[in-house]
Amino acid sequence: MTNKVSIAQGDPIAKMKNLPQHSFGGQPAERRLMLVLLAGFALLTILLDIYSPPVTTFTVFIAYAVIFSLLKLCAREHRSVDRIATQAREYEFTQPLVSIVIPAHNEERVIAMTIKSMLQLDYPSYELLVVDDRSTDQTAAILRTIKMSDDPRFRYFSRPEDSRAGKAASINEALSHTNGKLIAVFDADAQVEPDFLTKMVPYFANPLVGAVQGKKKLINGNQNLLTTCQKNEYYMDHHFQAVRDTVRSAVELRGNGMLLRRTALEELGGLNERAMCEDLDLCTRLHAAGWDLRFAQDALVAEEAPTTLSALFKQRVRWTEGSILRYIDHAPRILFNKKLALRTKLDAVLFIFEFIGPFWLLMENIALVTQWANGTLAPRPLLFAAPAMTVLCLYFIYASFVGIYKEENRSFLKAIQGALMVYFYLTILFVPIVFRLMFKFLKNNERDLSWYKPPRYGAAMK
């Protein structure tokens, strides 16, 4: 019989129902924001063109990049100091029960391999719960077969047909079926090294840590040109995450391979079942609530990458939309939160500018074309968005180079090739995604909260 534990501060699913209804359904907030952005940046472009202030966007962006780099340099010794400060507590920190939760929906190709990987973990105290979210393939049959092996660590249950669909809802329901003080969440295609939890758990010796994200890698990263681009993109993200962790900025959760403190999750009322990307929404809410998030660079979790352009585009549209929506929902709690460090707010502003920049650039180009058509274009027109976006692109190229250099055995040539590959890959992929979402928000489309996952191939980790 499944042992159920009471959830502190009430049932998380019930608490989620009491949260503010942030633009659920028709997305009026997204549409209003898009109209405000378009009008605001058109007005800003005109005002800057008229008054030409001495401090341009380009100057501000350069200053931000320098400040962020200095923060990283000043924090080089922070990691070693932090390890010394927590060493004694880690020694005293008993190894708590970890509840591994794997939501699954039509995962017949990969679920058996994932369960096998989880049951090979060397951590001494954990339980494994697979949540079958009404699969219509052979997922449930495979789970029944594995259960017959009678491993006491493994359990599963199937959700009823009238349950709310989605990964977040599945994880929230799993909370009442698990006992661990820490909740590890994996995708159904995840594969890990045996020491994954052993490397992740010690971070929670610090009582301020609410979640830890492992380092993701791709199982099929060398399959074709598209997966190689994604592999290099992941290396870039490793650098961003490592920098955020070093300076105690806004480390992000990636959904797969994240370890959560149960009390922190309960404090927030569980995962947001109305979020497009529940992992990004959760990390933003954790930061706003004052919890520290860490990035475990030596704890690896592998997953499969989309191998076709259509599957990749669909995946990244959803990720990008979820990234934008979480700041629409929670921006005031981040930007106007007096308890949050300035570096965390600056990190959020930089992230937001990644999506605002193309809109501003569009408005700037429209202004230039209008001036040219009216014959009023200056010989040397003053540009703001263009140089700012140039600096942003250079920053991405730099991050790609550093990330790839570290991951590819410090090969300078591979780092140069990979950085250029990431730049062209993201330019070709990201710009259409941003403008597609802009028009989607203007059309006032509803959020698609149904299950989404890229195609599974059943590849094994090497």
Secondary structure, DSSP 8 states (H G I E B T S, - for coil): -------TTS-HHHHHHTS---STTT-HHHHHHHHHHHHHHHHHHHHHHHH--SS-HHHHHHHHHHHHHHHHHHTTTHHHHHHHHHHHHHHH-----EEEEEEESS-TTTHHHHHHHHTT---SSEEEEEEE-S-SSSHHHHHHHHHTT--TTEEEEE--TTS--SHHHHHHHHHTT---SEEEE--TT-EE-TTHHHHHGGGGGSTTEEEEEEEEEETTTTSSHHHHHHHHHHHHHHHHHHHHHHTT------SSSEEEEHHHHHHTTS--TT-SSHHHHHHHHHHHTT-EEEEEEEEEEEE----SHHHHHHHHHHHHHHHHHHHHHHHHHHHT-TTS-HHHHHHHHHHHHHHHHHHHHHHHHHHHHHHHHHT---SS---SHHHHHHHHHHHHHHHHHHHHHHHTTT-HHHHHHHHHHHHHHHHHHHHHHHHHHHHHHHHT-----S------------
